[in-house]
Amino acid sequence: MLYPLSYGGEADIVRPSGFFVYSLVSIAVLGGLMISTIIPCFNAVETLERAVNSCLIQSEVNEIIVVDDGSTDGSRELAERLSASNAKVKALRMTVNSGPAAARNFGVLYGTCPIMSFLDADDEYREGALSVAYAALSEHNQLSAVKLPCEFVGCPDKYRQHESFAEVCRTLGNTFAGNLVIRREVLFALGLFPQSPIYRQHGGEDAVLMLGLSQNFQIGVLEQEQACVRVHFHANSHSQLYFERCIKQVDDPAFIDDKDEVWHHSMKDVNQVNGLIALLGRNISSSEKGFVPIWKNN
């Protein structure tokens, strides 16, 4: 189904069924909806300011919530300085390092806007990154979330030159949270990000949330050539582990030992999410579920 724009702008382009098309208009036309951007941060003093500055240039962002997750490299002090210099920036602190899922959840609890976006402390938004996602969520209640296109930069040649690199990047873009824009009430309906300790070691909390989201709600996938999020490679991250597993097709011994447990926890958590949604009834979930492409109307 093609949903027409009611707030003016250029005429809609006719697309096949299942596509959403949006023109960009002034934020003032869309009313009072705004975005809270959550940035979990652990020892990211070298990149945090770049991430925050990339949020400040997004006209749709009303507040930027930096959650320091027990950093020891000066990230907390930097977050506090950024907060003191700009009223949009809020600095929160976790007294004990608890992982990105807990940090994101902590930030969501303090967010005041009806739409939430997530950005990792070592990544950055491009200018205008949130415009189409914001317009889509503001205009159509059936959409519960939007995934932004990503550019993976700084990857070593052993990954970048592999024939499967593009496919692995697409999979990561569909499953990780650093390009997610979502309605706040939907996050709470999903039970927020799962915080099992096994995800901290091997990753997977983002994928569990996305699986529960796609099985119960409709997610717009922004289709455009230019990326909205620049995802910077860094060693020992969950993304780097995923590249290793997919491209080199090898597993570290610890993951081999825990693979069944990771799968068990993932499916248990997804089933728990589905159970929560079922208890809430049809009023909270979408009648049409899964991913649907959305397009900017140039």
RONU-411557 format. One line per 2 residues: number of its first residue (from 1); their letters; for each residue x negated, y negated, z of N, C-alpha, C. Coordinates in steps of 0.1 Angstrom, whole numbers, plus 2048, in hexadecimal, padded with zeros to 3 digits. Example, Ala and Ser with C-alpha at 12.3 -4.5 7.8 and 13.67 -1.06 7.14 Angstrom:
BEGIN
1	as	77C,839,84E,785,82D,84E,77C,821,84E; 780,816,847,777,80B,847,77F,800,84F $
END
This chain:
BEGIN
1	ml	7F8,80C,800,800,800,800,7F7,7F4,800; 7FB,7EA,7F8,7F4,7DD,7F8,7FB,7D3,800 $
3	yp	7F5,7CD,80A,7FB,7C4,813,7F9,7B6,80E; 803,7AE,80B,801,7A1,806,7FD,797,811 $
5	ls	7F5,78D,80D,7F2,782,816,7FD,779,818; 800,774,824,80A,76B,826,805,75D,82A $
7	yg	7F8,75C,82A,7F2,74F,82F,7EB,747,823; 7EF,74A,817,7EA,742,80C,7DD,747,807 $
9	ge	7D5,73E,801,7C9,742,7FA,7CB,746,7EC; 7C1,74D,7E6,7C3,751,7D8,7CD,75C,7D7 $
11	ad	7D2,75E,7CB,7DB,769,7C8,7D5,776,7CB; 7DD,780,7CF,7D8,78D,7D1,7D4,794,7C4 $
13	iv	7CA,79D,7C5,7C7,7A5,7BA,7CE,7B2,7BC; 7D4,7B7,7B1,7DB,7C4,7B3,7D1,7CF,7B3 $
15	rp	7D2,7D8,7BE,7C9,7E3,7BF,7D1,7F0,7C1; 7CB,7FB,7BF,7D2,808,7C1,7D8,809,7CF $
17	sg	7E2,811,7D1,7E8,813,7DE,7DD,817,7E8; 7DE,811,7F5,7D4,815,7FF,7C9,80A,800 $
19	ff	7C9,800,7F8,7BF,7F6,7F9,7C5,7E9,7FF; 7BD,7E2,807,7C0,7D5,80C,7B8,7CB,806 $
21	vy	7BE,7BF,802,7B6,7B5,7FB,7B8,7A8,803; 7AD,7A1,806,7AE,795,80E,7A7,789,808 $
23	sl	7AD,77D,808,7A6,771,806,7A1,76B,813; 797,763,813,792,75D,81F,798,74F,820 $
25	vs	79D,74C,82B,7A4,73F,82E,79E,739,83B; 7A2,72D,83D,79D,726,84A,7A2,72E,856 $
27	ia	79A,72F,860,79D,736,86C,7A9,72F,873; 7AB,723,871,7B6,71C,877,7C3,721,872 $
29	vl	7C4,726,866,7D0,72B,860,7D5,737,867; 7CB,73F,86C,7CE,74C,871,7D3,74C,87F $
31	gg	7D3,741,886,7D8,740,893,7CE,743,89E; 7D2,748,8A9,7C9,748,8B5,7C1,754,8B7 $
33	lm	7C2,75E,8AE,7B9,76A,8B0,7AA,766,8AE; 7A2,76B,8B7,794,769,8B6,78C,776,8BA $
35	is	77F,776,8B8,777,782,8BA,76E,780,8C6; 76D,78B,8CE,762,78C,8D8,758,796,8D3 $
37	ti	74C,792,8D2,741,79B,8CD,739,7A0,8D9; 738,7AD,8DA,731,7B3,8E5,723,7B8,8E0 $
39	ip	718,7B4,8E7,70B,7B8,8E4,705,7BF,8EF; 704,7CD,8EF,6FD,7D4,8F9,6EE,7D2,8F7 $
41	cf	6E6,7D0,902,6D8,7CD,901,6D0,7D5,90B; 6C6,7DC,906,6BC,7E2,90E,6AE,7E0,909 $
43	na	6A6,7D8,910,698,7D6,90B,698,7D1,8FD; 69F,7C7,8FA,6A0,7C1,8EC,69C,7B3,8EC $
45	ve	692,7AF,8F4,68F,7A1,8F5,68A,79B,8E8; 684,7A3,8DF,67E,79E,8D2,689,79B,8C8 $
47	tl	695,7A1,8C9,69F,7A0,8BF,6AD,79B,8C4; 6AE,799,8D1,6BB,795,8D6,6C0,788,8D1 $
49	er	6B7,77E,8D1,6BB,770,8CD,6BF,770,8BE; 6B8,778,8B6,6BD,779,8A8,6CB,77E,8A7 $
51	av	6CE,789,8AF,6DC,78E,8AF,6E6,784,8B3; 6E3,77D,8BE,6EC,773,8C4,6EE,768,8BA $
53	ns	6E4,763,8B4,6E5,758,8AA,6ED,75C,89E; 6EC,769,89A,6F4,76E,88E,703,76E,892 $
55	cl	706,76F,89F,714,76F,8A3,719,760,8A4; 710,757,8A8,714,749,8AA,718,743,89C $
57	iq	713,748,891,717,742,884,724,748,87F; 72A,751,886,737,757,881,742,74E,887 $
59	se	74A,748,87F,754,73E,883,75F,745,88B; 761,752,889,76C,75A,88F,768,75E,89D $
61	vn	75C,75D,8A1,757,762,8AF,75A,757,8B9; 761,75A,8C3,764,751,8CE,75B,753,8DA $
63	ei	756,75F,8DC,74C,762,8E7,743,76D,8E3; 737,76C,8E8,72D,776,8E6,729,77C,8F4 $
65	iv	72B,788,8F6,729,78E,903,71D,797,902; 712,793,908,705,79B,909,705,7A2,916 $
67	vd	704,7AF,915,704,7B8,920,6F6,7BE,922; 6EE,7B9,92B,6E1,7BE,92D,6E2,7CB,935 $
69	dg	6DC,7D6,930,6DE,7E3,936,6D1,7E7,93D; 6CE,7DF,947,6C2,7E2,950,6B5,7E0,949 $
71	st	6B4,7D6,940,6A7,7D4,939,69C,7D0,943; 690,7D3,93E,684,7D0,946,67A,7C7,93E $
73	dg	67E,7C2,933,675,7BB,92A,678,7AC,929; 681,7A7,931,685,799,930,691,796,928 $
75	sr	698,7A1,924,6A5,79F,91C,6AF,798,925; 6B0,79C,931,6BB,796,93A,6B8,787,93B $
77	el	6AC,783,93E,6A9,775,93F,6AC,76D,932; 6A9,773,927,6AB,76D,91A,6BA,76C,918 $
79	ae	6C2,776,91B,6D1,775,91A,6D6,76A,923; 6D1,768,92F,6D5,75D,937,6D2,750,932 $
81	rl	6C6,74E,92B,6C3,742,925,6CC,73F,919; 6CF,749,911,6D8,747,906,6E6,743,90B $
83	sa	6EA,749,916,6F7,745,91B,6F7,737,921; 6EC,733,927,6EC,725,92C,6EB,71B,921 $
85	sn	6E7,71E,915,6E5,715,90A,6F2,714,901; 6FB,71E,902,707,71E,8FA,712,724,901 $
87	ak	71D,71D,902,729,722,90A,72F,72E,904; 72D,731,8F8,733,73D,8F2,72C,74A,8F7 $
89	vk	720,749,8FC,718,755,8FF,71A,757,90E; 71E,764,911,71F,768,91F,715,773,922 $
91	al	70E,772,92D,704,77C,930,708,784,93C; 70A,791,93A,70D,79B,944,702,7A4,947 $
93	rm	702,7AA,953,6F6,7B3,956,6FB,7BF,95D; 6F6,7CB,958,6F8,7D8,95E,6EC,7DA,967 $
95	tv	6EE,7DC,974,6E3,7DE,97D,6DB,7EA,97B; 6E1,7F5,975,6DB,801,972,6DC,804,964 $
97	ns	6D2,808,95D,6D3,80C,94F,6DC,818,94D; 6E7,815,945,6F1,81F,944,6F5,823,936 $
99	gp	6EE,81E,92C,6F0,822,91E,6F9,818,917; 6F9,819,909,700,80F,901,70F,810,903 $
101	aa	714,81D,905,723,81E,906,728,817,912; 721,819,91E,725,812,92A,724,803,929 $
103	ar	719,7FE,922,717,7F0,920,722,7EA,918; 725,7F1,90D,730,7EC,904,73D,7EB,90C $
105	nf	740,7F6,914,74D,7F6,91B,74D,7EB,926; 742,7E8,92C,741,7DE,936,744,7D0,92F $
107	gv	73F,7CE,923,741,7C2,91C,750,7C0,918; 756,7CB,914,764,7CB,910,76D,7C6,91B $
109	ly	769,7CB,927,771,7C7,933,771,7B8,935; 767,7B1,931,765,7A3,933,76A,79B,927 $
111	gt	76C,7A2,91C,770,79B,910,77E,795,911; 781,78A,90B,78E,783,90D,795,782,900 $
113	cp	78F,786,8F5,796,784,8E8,79D,791,8E4; 7A7,790,8DB,7AE,79C,8D7,7A7,7A5,8CD $
115	im	79D,7A0,8C7,794,7A8,8BE,786,7A8,8C3; 780,7B4,8C2,773,7B7,8C7,76A,7BB,8BB $
117	sf	75E,7B6,8BB,754,7BB,8B2,747,7BF,8BA; 740,7C8,8B4,734,7CE,8BB,728,7CC,8B2 $
119	ld	71D,7C7,8B8,710,7C6,8B1,705,7CA,8BB; 6FC,7D2,8B5,6F0,7D6,8BE,6E6,7CB,8BF $
121	ad	6DF,7CB,8C9,6D6,7BF,8CC,6CA,7BE,8C3; 6C7,7C8,8BB,6BC,7C8,8B1,6C1,7C6,8A3 $
123	de	6CE,7C4,8A1,6D4,7C2,894,6DA,7B4,893; 6DF,7B0,887,6E4,7A3,885,6F0,7A3,87B $
125	yr	6F9,799,87C,703,797,872,6FE,78D,868; 702,78F,85B,700,785,851,70B,77A,852 $
127	eg	708,76F,84D,712,764,84D,71F,768,847; 72A,766,84D,737,769,848,73A,778,84A $
129	al	733,77F,852,734,78E,853,742,792,858; 749,78A,861,755,78E,867,762,788,860 $
131	sv	760,781,856,76B,779,850,776,782,84B; 773,78C,842,77D,794,83C,783,79E,847 $
133	ay	77B,7A3,850,780,7AC,85A,78A,7A4,863; 787,798,866,78F,790,86F,79C,78D,868 $
135	aa	79B,789,85B,7A8,786,853,7B1,792,853; 7AB,79E,850,7B2,7AA,84F,7BA,7AE,85C $
137	ls	7B3,7AD,867,7B9,7B0,874,7C3,7A6,878; 7C0,799,875,7CA,78F,878,7D7,790,871 $
139	eh	7D6,795,864,7E2,795,85B,7EA,7A2,85C; 7E4,7AD,85F,7EB,7BA,85E,7E9,7C2,86B $
141	nq	7F4,7C3,872,7F4,7CB,87F,7F1,7D9,87D; 7F3,7DF,871,7F1,7ED,86F,7E2,7F1,870 $
143	ls	7DA,7E7,86C,7CB,7EA,86D,7C7,7E8,87C; 7C0,7F2,881,7BB,7F2,88E,7AD,7EE,890 $
145	av	7A5,7F0,885,797,7ED,886,792,7EB,878; 786,7E6,876,77F,7E4,86A,770,7E8,86C $
147	kl	76B,7EF,862,75D,7F3,862,756,7EA,857; 74B,7E4,85B,743,7DB,852,738,7E2,84B $
149	pc	735,7DE,83E,72A,7E4,837,71D,7E0,83D; 713,7EA,83D,706,7E8,844,6FB,7E9,83A $
151	ef	6F0,7E2,83D,6E4,7E4,836,6D9,7E8,840; 6D3,7F4,83E,6C9,7FA,847,6BC,7F5,842 $
153	vg	6B5,7ED,84A,6A9,7E7,846,69D,7EB,84F; 691,7EB,849,685,7EF,851,684,7FE,853 $
155	cp	68B,806,84B,68A,815,84C,67D,819,846; 676,822,84C,669,828,846,66C,82E,839 $
157	dk	662,82F,830,663,834,823,668,843,823; 664,84A,82D,668,858,82D,677,85A,82E $
159	yr	67E,850,833,68D,850,833,692,849,827; 68D,83D,824,692,835,81A,691,83B,80C $
161	qh	687,842,809,684,848,7FC,68B,856,7FB; 691,85B,805,697,868,804,6A4,867,7FC $
163	es	6A8,871,7F5,6B3,871,7EC,6C0,870,7F4; 6C0,874,801,6CC,874,809,6CD,867,811 $
165	fa	6C4,85D,80F,6C4,851,818,6D1,84A,817; 6D6,847,80B,6E2,83F,80A,6EE,846,811 $
167	ev	6EF,853,80F,6FA,85B,815,6F9,85A,825; 6ED,85C,82A,6EB,85B,838,6EF,84E,83D $
169	cr	6EB,843,836,6EF,835,83A,6FE,834,83A; 705,839,830,713,838,830,71A,83F,83C $
171	tl	714,84B,83F,71A,852,84B,717,84B,858; 70B,845,859,709,83D,865,712,831,866 $
173	gn	714,82A,85B,71D,81F,85A,72B,822,85E; 72F,82E,85C,73D,832,85F,73E,837,86D $
175	tf	733,83A,874,734,840,881,72F,838,88C; 726,82E,88A,720,827,895,728,81B,898 $
177	ag	726,814,8A3,72F,80A,8A8,72A,7FC,8A5; 71E,7FB,8A0,718,7ED,89E,71E,7E6,892 $
179	nl	727,7EB,88B,72E,7E4,880,73E,7E5,882; 742,7E7,88E,750,7E9,891,757,7DC,896 $
181	vi	763,7D9,890,76B,7CE,894,779,7D5,897; 77E,7D3,8A3,789,7DB,8A8,792,7D3,8B1 $
183	rr	79F,7D6,8B1,7A8,7D0,8BB,7A5,7D5,8C9; 7A6,7CC,8D2,7A3,7CF,8E0,7AC,7DA,8E6 $
185	ev	7B9,7D9,8E3,7C2,7E2,8E9,7C0,7F0,8E3; 7BB,7F1,8D7,7B8,7FE,8D1,7AC,805,8D9 $
187	lf	7A2,7FD,8DC,797,802,8E3,79B,808,8F1; 7A4,800,8F8,7A9,805,904,7B1,812,903 $
189	al	7B9,812,8F8,7C1,81E,8F5,7B8,82B,8F3; 7AC,828,8ED,7A3,833,8EA,79B,837,8F7 $
191	gl	79C,82F,901,795,832,90D,786,82D,90D; 784,823,904,777,81D,902,76C,827,8FE $
193	fp	75F,824,8FE,755,82D,8F9,752,838,904; 751,844,8FF,74F,84F,909,741,84E,90E $
195	qs	73F,851,91B,732,84E,922,72C,85B,927; 72E,866,921,727,873,925,718,871,924 $
197	pi	711,876,92E,702,875,92E,6FC,87B,922; 702,885,91C,6FC,88C,911,6FB,884,905 $
199	yr	704,87A,903,704,871,8F8,6F8,867,8F9; 6F4,864,906,6E9,85B,908,6DC,862,902 $
201	qh	6DB,86F,903,6CF,876,8FF,6CF,878,8F0; 6DB,87C,8EA,6DB,880,8DD,6E3,877,8D3 $
203	gg	6EA,86E,8D9,6F3,866,8D1,701,86C,8CF; 70A,865,8C9,717,86B,8C6,723,864,8CC $
205	ed	721,85B,8D6,72D,854,8DC,734,84C,8D1; 72D,846,8C8,733,83D,8BE,73C,846,8B5 $
207	av	736,852,8B1,73D,85B,8A8,74A,860,8AE; 749,863,8BB,755,868,8C2,760,85D,8C2 $
209	lm	75D,850,8C5,766,846,8C4,76C,844,8B6; 763,844,8AC,768,843,89E,771,84E,89A $
211	lg	76E,85A,89F,777,866,89B,784,864,8A1; 785,861,8AE,792,85E,8B5,799,853,8AE $
213	ls	792,849,8AA,798,83D,8A4,79E,841,897; 797,848,88E,79C,84C,881,7A7,856,881 $
215	qn	7A8,85E,88C,7B3,868,88D,7C0,862,892; 7BF,856,897,7CB,850,89D,7CF,842,897 $
217	fq	7C6,83C,890,7C8,82E,88C,7C3,82C,87E; 7C6,821,878,7C1,81D,86B,7B6,814,86B $
219	ig	7AB,817,864,79E,810,865,79C,80A,857; 79A,7FD,855,796,7F7,849,787,7F8,847 $
221	vl	783,7FC,83B,774,7FD,837,772,7F2,82D; 76A,7E8,831,768,7DD,828,75F,7E1,81C $
223	eq	764,7E0,810,75D,7E4,804,758,7D8,7FD; 74B,7D6,7FE,744,7CB,7F7,735,7CE,7F6 $
225	eq	72F,7C8,7EC,721,7CB,7E9,718,7C6,7F4; 71A,7BA,7F9,712,7B4,803,715,7B9,811 $
227	ac	70B,7BD,818,70D,7C2,825,710,7B7,82F; 718,7BA,839,71B,7B1,843,712,7B2,850 $
229	vr	70C,7BE,852,704,7C0,85D,6F6,7C5,859; 6EC,7BF,85E,6DE,7C4,85B,6DA,7CC,867 $
231	vh	6D8,7D9,865,6D5,7E3,86F,6C6,7E5,86E; 6BF,7E1,878,6B0,7E2,878,6AC,7EF,87E $
233	fh	6A3,7F6,877,69E,803,87C,695,801,887; 696,80A,891,68C,80A,89C,68A,819,8A0 $
235	an	67E,81C,8A4,67B,82A,8A7,682,82E,8B4; 684,83B,8B6,68A,841,8C2,698,83D,8C4 $
237	sh	69F,837,8BA,6AD,834,8BB,6B5,840,8B7; 6C2,840,8BA,6CB,84B,8B6,6CC,84B,8A7 $
239	sq	6CB,83F,8A0,6CC,83F,892,6BF,846,88C; 6B4,843,892,6A8,84A,88D,6A8,859,88F $
241	ly	6AE,85D,89A,6B0,86C,89C,6B9,872,891; 6C3,86A,88E,6CD,86F,884,6C6,870,876 $
243	fe	6BE,866,872,6B6,866,866,6AE,873,866; 6A7,876,871,69E,881,872,6A6,88E,86F $
245	rc	6B2,88F,876,6B9,89C,874,6BF,89D,866; 6C4,892,860,6CA,893,853,6C0,894,848 $
247	ik	6B6,88C,848,6AD,88B,83D,6A2,896,83D; 69C,897,849,692,8A1,84A,698,8AF,84D $
249	qv	6A5,8AF,851,6AC,8BB,854,6A4,8C4,85F; 6A0,8BC,869,69A,8C3,875,6A0,8BE,881 $
251	dd	6A0,8C5,88C,6A5,8C1,899,69A,8C3,8A3; 69A,8B9,8AC,691,8BB,8B7,696,8C6,8C0 $
253	pa	68D,8CD,8C7,691,8D8,8CF,69C,8D5,8D9; 69B,8C9,8E0,6A5,8C5,8EA,6B3,8C5,8E3 $
255	fi	6B4,8C0,8D7,6C1,8BF,8D1,6C6,8CD,8CD; 6BD,8D6,8C8,6C1,8E3,8C5,6C7,8EA,8D1 $
257	dd	6C1,8E8,8DD,6C6,8EE,8E9,6D3,8E9,8ED; 6D5,8DC,8EA,6E1,8D5,8EF,6EC,8D4,8E4 $
259	kd	6EA,8D8,8D8,6F3,8D6,8CD,701,8DA,8D0; 702,8E7,8D5,710,8EC,8D8,717,8E3,8E3 $
261	ev	70F,8DF,8ED,715,8D7,8F7,719,8C9,8F2; 711,8C3,8E9,714,8B6,8E3,721,8B8,8DB $
263	wh	723,8C2,8D4,72F,8C5,8CC,73B,8C7,8D5; 739,8CF,8E0,743,8D1,8E9,748,8C4,8F0 $
265	hs	73F,8BC,8F4,743,8AF,8FA,74A,8A6,8F0; 745,8A6,8E4,74B,89D,8DA,759,8A1,8D7 $
267	mk	75C,8AE,8D5,769,8B2,8D2,772,8B1,8DF; 76D,8B3,8EA,775,8B1,8F7,779,8A2,8F8 $
269	dv	76F,899,8F5,772,88B,8F7,77C,887,8EC; 77B,88C,8E0,784,888,8D5,792,88D,8D9 $
271	nq	793,899,8DD,7A0,89F,8E1,7A6,897,8ED; 79E,892,8F6,7A3,88A,901,7A8,87D,8FC $
273	vn	7A1,877,8F2,7A6,86A,8EC,7B4,86D,8E5; 7B5,878,8DE,7C2,87B,8D7,7CD,87D,8E1 $
275	gl	7C9,883,8EC,7D3,885,8F7,7D8,878,8FD; 7CE,86F,8FF,7D2,861,904,7DC,85A,8FB $
277	ia	7D9,85B,8EE,7E1,854,8E4,7EF,85B,8E4; 7EF,868,8E5,7FC,86F,8E5,805,86B,8F1 $
279	ll	7FE,869,8FC,806,864,908,80C,856,906; 804,84E,8FF,809,840,8FD,814,840,8F3 $
281	gr	816,84A,8EA,821,84B,8E1,81E,844,8D4; 827,845,8CB,826,840,8BD,824,831,8BC $
283	ni	828,82A,8C6,827,81B,8C5,819,816,8C5; 80F,81E,8CA,802,819,8CA,7FA,81E,8BE $
285	ss	7FC,82A,8B8,7F5,82F,8AD,7FB,82A,8A0; 7F3,82B,895,7F7,827,888,7FF,832,881 $
287	se	809,82E,879,810,839,871,807,83E,866; 7FE,836,861,7F4,83A,857,7E6,83A,85E $
289	kg	7DF,845,85D,7D3,846,865,7C7,848,85B; 7BB,845,861,7AF,848,859,7A9,83B,853 $
291	fv	7A0,83C,849,799,831,843,7A0,82C,836; 7A1,81F,835,7A7,819,828,79D,80E,824 $
293	pi	79A,80D,817,791,803,812,798,7F5,813; 791,7EB,816,796,7DD,815,78C,7D5,80D $
295	wk	791,7CB,806,789,7C3,7FD,78A,7B4,7FF; 780,7AD,7FD,780,79F,7FC,785,79A,7EF $
297	nn	78F,791,7EE,794,78C,7E2,78C,780,7DE; 783,781,7D5,77A,776,7D1,781,76C,7C8 $
END
